[in-house]
Amino acid sequence: MSLDSKLPIVAIVGRPNVGKSTLFNRYAGHRRALVEDTPGITRDRIAEETEVGNRRVLIVDSAGLDPDAEEGLPTAIQAQARAAVADADAILFLVDGQAGVVPDDEILARTLHRTAKPLVVAVNKIDVPGHESRVAEFHRLGFERVRGVSAEHGRGAWDALEELVAELPEPDGPEIGAAEGTRIAIVGRPNVGKSSLVNRLVGEDRVVVSEVPGTTRDCTDTRIECDGELFTLVDTAGLRRPGRRTRVAERASALMTVRSLARADVALVLIDAEEGFTDQDARIASLARERGCAAALLANKWDRIEGDGGSRGASLREAVRHGLRFMPDAPMLAISAKTGAACQRIFPLVRKLVAASDLQIGTAALNRWLRDAVARHEPAMAQRGTRRRPLKFFYATQVSTVPPTIILFVNGPELVTRNYERFLINRFREVLPFPEIPIRLVFRARRGQTPIA
């Protein structure tokens, strides 16, 4: 059962250039979203887990709106708001305190008023106490909670988020997946064969199918019983590359895909073998990895290239190996949804990934691994201001599965560099039985203890 399946989604919405990506980066703790002083620069929705009080939530940076979209900006703004209302559990409505209330804010507000979901209006660019007077104007939008924040400097930003998260109900329903078996998200670009694959899997003689409503907008999850085991295929929309995503419905599909991955135990990333591996295939695979899904690549339409002596197949495998350096161990299966070739191998592959994701490693074994890893490659001294500090490890323990999540207690989490974290994950894969699934390392501060490494 994935930890993500119960994570509430908080969507940051607002008109272009009010600071959504800057605020997202503030919550994420690093510059994940592209920030530029140009309206509409953000074209992808990006999601990041963050801890707010005693809750973990999924923060989503909503896609920037294209002022030249064929539907027109007012229509685009309302469509973005509807997407947020449908797919988020709470909404942070960001406005520009320097600009004051503008017509586009009022358009967005009218749509957001139709939801009963928790909502906070965050008035951005309230950088110093003297700017607080700017907040009052935004009460005319008609929302109860209006708070001044500074995305750039952090002033009030966490207070607004904590207030919003406090309004979220505690999870009290049955665990997602308990009655649905293994949840499989089939993701990929448009026209790579996702629907054909679902139809192929559903159409097998040994499969019993029932249709149940899904939580993703305008989608139906397909529940399948295969060889006595229950699977649920999670619908996703095709994701075009950002430069092609000119229609609001296509931009909104990014949030839908994040939601689908957050509800899934395994992601099947479908690529078109005839077209070859693309940068957008890599982006979609990275979304699955970021959400902690065990993932496999399915190279569909293999029947169209297998008659060329194998050269195109070899070229595709090399392109995948090069393009997915961040997940080199993800298995790849060559299939044809049209003919059914190799489709019978999909469910066994899913079972294998789920079994690996559910492994639990003892604390003693983890700490032997940690001691050996640090002995092989000691972390460099970290520069913090004028001081240089060594990174010290105390102990490690696995706290959850699906994906395997390891907490490493250190003298300062801020001392762990991205490169050293990647080294630890790669070393982890070499010595522990997680060769084909994502691994999460969480670094926590611990004082007053003798380090083991």
Order of alpha helices (4+ residues) and beta strands (2+ residues): beta-alpha-beta-beta-alpha-beta-alpha-beta-beta-alpha-beta-alpha-beta-beta-beta-alpha-beta-alpha-beta-alpha-beta-alpha-alpha-beta-beta-beta-beta-alpha-beta
